[in-house]
Amino acid sequence: MNSEPRLRELLDKYFAAETTLQEEWELRELMKDGHLPADLQVFQGLFGTLNAEVEEKLNPAIGNLVMAQIEADHAQRGKIIPLQRGYIFWWPRVAAVAAILCLGLWWMSKPAATPENELAQAEKVIDWSKYEPKTPEEAFKITHKALKKVAVELDKGTRIAENMEDLGEMGKVLQ
């Protein structure tokens, strides 16, 4: 019973995770004692289980059997040759290099796309002289139509913006 204060001190340190391995060993030895106060007998099962796990040993026959099985598996597998040192798959590497070289040569032989080249190509395809106004009145009509179209589109945009403001007010009301 005179070990009871030391037992309580070690238990407090153990549950605060402040014990050393030597103190934990001492705590296990004190818990093996059958003369514990009633309030500390609750912990005897916990430390009894821990002691049983520490004392459990592996049967040497089982260890030898496992090692024999590992050695037998290792002998059956044979020698493994890593692919980095083997010359088995050399042709895909050569084919990849050849493909990259061909793509590079094709890309370099392509004529460069400049704005002058694109403009020259567009002028060859479209004859813009058909669309040029011949008289000032015709130019005025075309300009008037274009400005009218712009005004109509701007008006549509204004109406849509007003409707969006109405929707925003409806959202405030619904909230």
VEXZALUM-861186 format. One record per residue: residue number from 1; x, z, y of N, C-alpha, C, CB in turn. Coordinates in steps of 0.1 Angstrom, whole numbers, always signed. Last residue first. Glycine has a CB too. Layout:
VEXZALUM-861186
NODE  num   n.c1   n.c3   n.c2  ca.c1  ca.c3  ca.c2   c.c1   c.c3   c.c2  cb.c1  cb.c3  cb.c2
NODE  NUM      X      Z      Y      X      Z      Y      X      Z      Y      X      Z      Y
...
***
This chain:
VEXZALUM-861186
NODE  num   n.c1   n.c3   n.c2  ca.c1  ca.c3  ca.c2   c.c1   c.c3   c.c2  cb.c1  cb.c3  cb.c2
NODE  175   -372   -524   +394   -364   -512   +390   -371   -500   +395   -350   -513   +396
NODE  174   -390   -542   +405   -391   -538   +391   -383   -526   +387   -388   -550   +382
NODE  173   -379   -544   +431   -392   -539   +429   -394   -534   +415   -403   -549   +433
NODE  172   -355   -556   +426   -355   -543   +432   -368   -536   +430   -352   -544   +447
NODE  171   -363   -581   +416   -356   -572   +407   -356   -558   +413   -342   -577   +405
NODE  170   -375   -592   +438   -384   -588   +427   -376   -579   +417   -388   -601   +419
NODE  169   -352   -596   +453   -362   -587   +458   -371   -582   +447   -370   -592   +470
NODE  168   -341   -616   +437   -334   -604   +440   -343   -593   +444   -322   -606   +449
NODE  167   -360   -636   +440   -358   -630   +426   -350   -617   +428   -350   -640   +417
NODE  166   -356   -643   +467   -369   -637   +462   -368   -630   +449   -380   -648   +461
NODE  165   -330   -653   +465   -332   -641   +473   -346   -634   +469   -332   -644   +488
NODE  164   -336   -676   +450   -327   -665   +444   -329   -652   +451   -313   -670   +444
NODE  163   -351   -690   +468   -357   -685   +456   -349   -674   +449   -360   -697   +446
NODE  162   -330   -696   +486   -342   -688   +490   -349   -682   +478   -352   -696   +499
NODE  161   -314   -713   +470   -309   -700   +475   -320   -691   +479   -299   -703   +486
NODE  160   -332   -734   +466   -328   -726   +455   -322   -713   +459   -317   -734   +446
NODE  159   -333   -744   +492   -345   -739   +486   -342   -730   +474   -355   -750   +482
NODE  158   -307   -752   +496   -312   -741   +504   -324   -735   +498   -315   -747   +518
NODE  157   -305   -773   +477   -297   -761   +475   -302   -749   +484   -282   -764   +479
NODE  156   -323   -791   +488   -326   -785   +475   -318   -772   +473   -322   -795   +464
NODE  155   -309   -797   +511   -322   -790   +512   -326   -784   +499   -333   -801   +517
NODE  154   -287   -810   +501   -285   -797   +508   -298   -789   +509   -279   -800   +522
NODE  153   -300   -833   +491   -293   -823   +481   -291   -810   +488   -280   -829   +477
NODE  152   -309   -844   +515   -318   -840   +504   -312   -830   +495   -323   -853   +497
NODE  151   -284   -849   +528   -294   -840   +534   -304   -835   +523   -301   -847   +545
NODE  150   -273   -868   +510   -266   -855   +512   -276   -845   +518   -254   -857   +522
NODE  149   -291   -889   +514   -290   -883   +501   -283   -869   +502   -282   -892   +491
NODE  148   -286   -895   +540   -299   -890   +537   -299   -883   +523   -309   -902   +536
NODE  147   -260   -904   +539   -262   -892   +546   -276   -886   +543   -261   -894   +561
NODE  146   -264   -928   +524   -256   -917   +518   -258   -904   +525   -241   -921   +520
NODE  145   -281   -942   +541   -286   -938   +528   -277   -927   +522   -286   -950   +518
NODE  144   -263   -946   +563   -276   -939   +565   -281   -934   +551   -286   -948   +572
NODE  143   -244   -962   +551   -240   -949   +556   -253   -940   +557   -232   -950   +569
NODE  142   -259   -985   +545   -253   -978   +534   -249   -963   +538   -240   -985   +529
NODE  141   -267   -992   +572   -277   -989   +562   -271   -981   +550   -283  -1002   +556
NODE  140   -241   -997   +583   -250   -987   +589   -260   -982   +578   -256   -991   +602
NODE  139   -233  -1019   +568   -225  -1007   +567   -233   -995   +572   -212  -1009   +575
NODE  138   -252  -1037   +577   -252  -1034   +563   -244  -1021   +561   -246  -1045   +554
NODE  137   -245  -1039   +604   -258  -1034   +601   -259  -1030   +586   -269  -1045   +603
NODE  136   -219  -1051   +602   -220  -1038   +607   -234  -1032   +604   -218  -1037   +622
NODE  135   -216  -1070   +571   -219  -1069   +585   -220  -1054   +589   -232  -1076   +588
NODE  134   -207  -1066   +545   -202  -1078   +552   -205  -1077   +567   -210  -1091   +546
NODE  133   -193  -1039   +526   -203  -1045   +535   -198  -1056   +543   -209  -1034   +544
NODE  132   -181  -1042   +493   -177  -1040   +507   -189  -1046   +516   -164  -1047   +511
NODE  131   -185  -1049   +467   -192  -1038   +472   -189  -1035   +487   -188  -1025   +464
NODE  130   -168  -1070   +460   -183  -1072   +459   -191  -1061   +466   -187  -1073   +444
NODE  129   -143  -1060   +461   -147  -1069   +472   -162  -1071   +472   -140  -1082   +472
NODE  128   -135  -1047   +439   -142  -1039   +449   -147  -1048   +460   -132  -1029   +454
NODE  127   -135  -1053   +407   -134  -1061   +419   -142  -1054   +430   -139  -1076   +416
NODE  126   -118  -1035   +383   -129  -1035   +392   -126  -1044   +404   -133  -1021   +396
NODE  125    -93  -1040   +369   -106  -1039   +362   -118  -1041   +371   -106  -1026   +355
NODE  124    -73  -1040   +387    -74  -1052   +378    -88  -1052   +371    -63  -1051   +368
NODE  123    -75  -1016   +399    -78  -1027   +407    -80  -1040   +398    -67  -1030   +417
NODE  122    -67   -999   +378    -81   -998   +383    -84  -1011   +391    -83   -986   +391
NODE  121    -40  -1006   +376    -48  -1008   +365    -63  -1008   +369    -46   -997   +354
NODE  120    -31   -997   +401    -30  -1011   +398    -39  -1014   +386    -15  -1014   +395
NODE  119    -36   -969   +398    -43   -977   +408    -43   -992   +405    -37   -974   +422
NODE  118    -18   -963   +378    -32   -961   +375    -40   -969   +385    -36   -946   +376
NODE  117     +7   -969   +391     +3   -976   +378    -12   -975   +376    +10   -971   +366
NODE  116     +6   -950   +411     +6   -964   +415     +2   -973   +403    +20   -968   +419
NODE  115     +6   -925   +398     -6   -929   +406     -6   -944   +409     -7   -921   +418
NODE  114    +20   -930   +365    +21   -926   +379     +9   -931   +387    +34   -933   +385
NODE  113    +30   -923   +334    +17   -925   +342    +19   -920   +356     +5   -917   +335
NODE  112    +56   -940   +318    +52   -928   +326    +39   -932   +334    +63   -924   +336
NODE  111    +53   -954   +286    +55   -956   +301    +49   -944   +308    +49   -969   +306
NODE  110    +70   -941   +258    +58   -943   +265    +60   -945   +280    +48   -931   +262
NODE  109    +94   -932   +248    +92   -947   +250    +79   -950   +257    +93   -954   +237
NODE  108    +91   -905   +244   +100   -909   +254    +98   -924   +257   +114   -907   +250
NODE  107    +72   -904   +223    +69   -898   +236    +78   -903   +247    +70   -883   +235
NODE  106    +87   -916   +202    +75   -922   +207    +71   -917   +221    +64   -919   +197
NODE  105   +108   -896   +200   +111   -910   +204    +99   -918   +209   +117   -918   +192
NODE  104    +93   -874   +192   +100   -874   +204   +104   -887   +209   +113   -866   +202
NODE  103    +82   -883   +167    +73   -879   +178    +81   -879   +192    +67   -866   +176
NODE  102   +107   -886   +153    +98   -897   +155    +88   -895   +167    +90   -901   +143
NODE  101   +116   -859   +152   +124   -869   +159   +115   -882   +162   +135   -873   +150
NODE  100    +95   -847   +137    +97   -843   +151   +106   -853   +159   +105   -829   +151
NODE   99    +99   -861   +113    +86   -862   +120    +88   -858   +135    +75   -853   +114
NODE   98   +124   -852   +106   +122   -866   +108   +109   -868   +116   +121   -874    +95
NODE   97   +119   -824   +102   +129   -829   +112   +126   -843   +116   +143   -826   +107
NODE   96   +101   -826    +80    +97   -820    +93   +106   -824   +104    +96   -804    +92
NODE   95   +117   -837    +60   +106   -844    +65   +101   -839    +78    +94   -844    +55
NODE   94   +136   -816    +57   +140   -829    +62   +129   -837    +67   +147   -837    +50
NODE   93   +118   -797    +47   +126   -794    +59   +131   -807    +65   +138   -785    +56
NODE   92   +110   -808    +23   +100   -806    +34   +107   -803    +47    +91   -794    +31
NODE   91   +134   -809     +8   +128   -821    +13   +118   -819    +23   +122   -829     +2
NODE   90   +142   -785     -2   +150   -790     +9   +142   -802    +15   +164   -794     +5
NODE   89   +136   -764    -22   +126   -770    -13   +133   -775     -1   +115   -760     -9
NODE   88   +159   -756    -37   +147   -762    -44   +138   -770    -34   +139   -751    -51
NODE   87   +182   -743    -33   +181   -756    -27   +169   -764    -33   +193   -765    -29
NODE   86   +184   -708    -26   +181   -719    -35   +179   -732    -27   +169   -716    -43
NODE   85   +185   -689     -6   +198   -694    -11   +195   -706    -20   +205   -683    -19
NODE   84   +158   -684     +0   +167   -688    +11   +180   -694     +5   +170   -675    +19
NODE   83   +145   -676    -23   +144   -690    -19   +153   -694     -8   +130   -693    -14
NODE   82   +162   -656    -47   +156   -657    -34   +155   -672    -30   +162   -648    -24
NODE   81   +156   -653    -81   +164   -660    -71   +157   -661    -58   +168   -675    -77
NODE   80   +156   -627   -103   +148   -633    -93   +158   -640    -83   +139   -623    -85
NODE   79   +159   -623   -138   +166   -624   -125   +157   -632   -115   +180   -631   -127
NODE   78   +134   -604   -156   +145   -613   -155   +151   -613   -141   +141   -627   -159
NODE   77   +112   -589   -165   +111   -598   -154   +122   -608   -152   +110   -589   -141
NODE   76   +120   -573   -186   +112   -584   -189   +111   -594   -177    +98   -579   -192
NODE   75   +135   -552   -174   +142   -561   -183   +134   -574   -185   +145   -554   -196
NODE   74   +114   -539   -160   +125   -545   -152   +133   -555   -161   +135   -534   -147
NODE   73    +99   -529   -181    +93   -539   -172   +104   -546   -164    +83   -532   -162
NODE   72   +118   -511   -192   +113   -522   -200   +107   -533   -191   +103   -517   -210
NODE   71   +120   -492   -171   +132   -500   -175   +128   -512   -183   +142   -491   -183
NODE   70    +94   -482   -171   +100   -488   -159   +111   -497   -163   +104   -478   -148
NODE   69    +93   -470   -196    +84   -481   -193    +89   -488   -181    +70   -475   -190
NODE   68   +113   -450   -193   +115   -460   -203   +106   -472   -200   +112   -455   -217
NODE   67   +101   -434   -174   +113   -441   -171   +116   -452   -181   +125   -431   -171
NODE   66    +79   -424   -188    +77   -432   -176    +89   -440   -173    +73   -423   -164
NODE   65    +92   -409   -208    +83   -421   -212    +81   -430   -200    +69   -415   -217
NODE   64   +104   -389   -193   +113   -399   -201   +104   -411   -205   +118   -392   -213
NODE   63    +82   -376   -183    +91   -382   -174   +100   -393   -181   +100   -372   -168
NODE   62    +71   -366   -207    +63   -376   -199    +73   -383   -189    +52   -369   -191
NODE   61    +91   -348   -214    +87   -360   -223    +80   -370   -216    +79   -355   -235
NODE   60    +91   -329   -194   +102   -338   -195    +99   -350   -204   +114   -331   -200
NODE   59    +63   -322   -175    +68   -322   -188    +79   -333   -190    +56   -325   -199
NODE   58    +67   -307   -144    +64   -319   -151    +70   -318   -165    +70   -332   -144
NODE   57    +52   -275   -136    +64   -284   -138    +59   -296   -146    +75   -276   -146
NODE   56    +39   -252   -114    +36   -263   -123    +48   -272   -124    +23   -270   -119
NODE   55    +45   -235    -93    +51   -232   -106    +48   -243   -116    +45   -219   -111
NODE   54    +31   -245    -72    +45   -244    -71    +51   -243    -85    +49   -233    -62
NODE   53     +4   -242    -81     +9   -255    -79    +25   -256    -78     +3   -261    -66
NODE   52     +2   -214    -82     +1   -222    -95     +6   -236    -93    -14   -222    -99
NODE   51     +5   -207    -55    +15   -203    -65    +15   -211    -78    +14   -188    -68
NODE   50    -19   -218    -46     -6   -223    -41     +5   -220    -50     -4   -218    -27
NODE   49    -37   -202    -59    -37   -216    -62    -24   -222    -57    -49   -223    -55
NODE   48    -31   -177    -47    -29   -179    -62    -29   -194    -66    -41   -172    -69
NODE   47    -38   -182    -21    -24   -181    -24    -21   -181    -39    -19   -168    -18
NODE   46    -67   -183    -26    -59   -194    -19    -45   -193    -23    -61   -192     -4
NODE   45    -72   -158    -38    -75   -170    -45    -67   -182    -39    -90   -173    -45
NODE   44    -65   -140    -17    -58   -140    -29    -60   -152    -38    -61   -127    -38
NODE   43    -82   -138     +4    -71   -148     +5    -63   -149     -8    -62   -144    +17
NODE   42    -99   -117     -3   -105   -131     -1    -94   -141     -1   -113   -131    +12
NODE   41    -85    -94     -1    -86   -100    -15    -93   -114    -14    -95    -91    -23
NODE   40    -86    -83    +23    -75    -93    +21    -76    -99     +7    -62    -86    +22
NODE   39   -106    -64    +23   -108    -75    +32    -97    -86    +30   -107    -70    +47
NODE   38    -97    -46     +3   -109    -54     +0   -110    -66    +10   -122    -46     +1
NODE   37    -61    -46     -1    -74    -41     +5    -85    -51     +2    -71    -38    +20
NODE   36    -46    -50    -34    -48    -55    -20    -61    -48    -14    -50    -70    -20
NODE   35    -29    -49    -59    -34    -38    -51    -36    -42    -37    -25    -26    -52
NODE   34    -17    -70    -73    -32    -68    -75    -38    -57    -66    -34    -65    -89
NODE   33     +5    -93    -59     +2    -79    -62    -13    -77    -63     +8    -70    -51
NODE   32     +6   -118    -48     +5   -117    -63     +1   -103    -67    +18   -122    -69
NODE   31     +9   -115    -21     -4   -118    -26     -6   -117    -41     -9   -131    -21
NODE   30    +37   -112    -20    +28   -100    -17    +14   -102    -22    +29    -97     -2
NODE   29    +44   -138    -26    +48   -127    -35    +40   -115    -33    +63   -124    -33
NODE   28    +34   -151     -4    +29   -155    -18    +32   -143    -27    +35   -168    -23
NODE   27    +50   -140    +16    +36   -138    +16    +30   -141     +3    +29   -147    +27
NODE   26    +75   -150     +9    +73   -135     +9    +58   -132     +8    +79   -128    +21
NODE   25    +71   -177    +14    +74   -172     +1    +72   -157     -1    +89   -176     -3
NODE   24    +67   -175    +42    +56   -180    +33    +59   -176    +19    +54   -195    +34
NODE   23    +92   -167    +50    +81   -158    +52    +69   -162    +43    +77   -158    +67
NODE   22   +107   -190    +43   +110   -177    +37    +99   -167    +38   +123   -171    +43
NODE   21    +96   -209    +60    +95   -210    +45    +98   -197    +38   +104   -221    +40
NODE   20    +80   -191    +87    +91   -199    +82    +88   -200    +66   +105   -193    +85
NODE   19    +49   -194   +106    +58   -188    +96    +69   -197    +92    +50   -184    +83
NODE   18    +30   -203   +123    +43   -198   +129    +52   -193   +119    +40   -188   +140
NODE   17     +3   -208   +121    +12   -219   +118    +26   -215   +124     +8   -232   +122
NODE   16    -16   -189   +122    -12   -194   +135     -1   -205   +133     -7   -183   +144
NODE   15    -16   -181    +96    -28   -189   +101    -26   -194   +115    -40   -180   +100
NODE   14     +9   -168    +94     +6   -180    +86     -6   -188    +92     +3   -175    +71
NODE   13     +6   -147   +112    +16   -157   +115    +13   -170   +107    +30   -152   +112
NODE   12    -13   -132    +97    -16   -136   +111     -6   -148   +115    -14   -125   +121
NODE   11     +1   -128    +74    -11   -135    +74    -15   -141    +88    -23   -127    +68
NODE   10    +22   -111    +83    +25   -124    +77    +13   -133    +77    +31   -123    +63
NODE    9     +7    -88    +90    +15    -96   +100    +18   -110    +95    +28    -88   +103
NODE    8     -4    -81    +66    -13    -85    +77     -5    -93    +88    -20    -73    +83
NODE    7    +20    -75    +52    +11    -85    +47     +1    -90    +58     +2    -80    +35
NODE    6    +29    -53    +67    +37    -66    +67    +29    -77    +62    +49    -64    +57
NODE    5     +9    -35    +62    +11    -39    +76    +19    -52    +76    +18    -29    +84
NODE    4    +11    -32    +33     -1    -38    +39     +2    -42    +54    -12    -28    +39
NODE    3    +31    -20    +20    +34    -33    +24    +22    -40    +31    +37    -42    +11
NODE    2    +21     +4    +12    +29     +5    +24    +34     -9    +28    +41    +14    +22
NODE    1     +8     +0    -12     +0     +0     +0     +8     +0    +13     -9    +12     +0
***
